[in-house]
Amino acid sequence: PVVPIVKHHHEKWNGGGYPDGLRGEAIPMGARILAVADAFEALITQREYRAALPVPDAVATIRKESGILFDPAVVQALEKRAEAMVAAAEQIRRERNRPSTTEIPLPNQPKGASA
């Protein structure tokens, strides 16, 4: 179920979050993962008010909050895979921006005609 994950991803490992003040293992695992992923993505993405952090700096920032805001096991998993996740995301982004090598005719358009 997605609802508990989204609902509780602002809960904090130490119980200081919201909406229900859950702590530790009482926070659904999916919500704990989403909390770390959301923070990581926010840190490595440029914002109007600040530059994006390099991946090692973003991981270090999250590591400082391990056991306080974030599940230490989820932080440890991020530490192991952060660079690979960013590389995979960049590869997907490049592939999405690549021009198509196949022509798909639009309805009512002769084959070989371009839009």
Summary of the structure (lengths in Angstrom):
residues: 115
radius of gyration: 20.0
end to end distance: 42.2
largest distance: 63.2
contacts: 269
relative contact order: 0.11
helix: 54%
strand: 3%
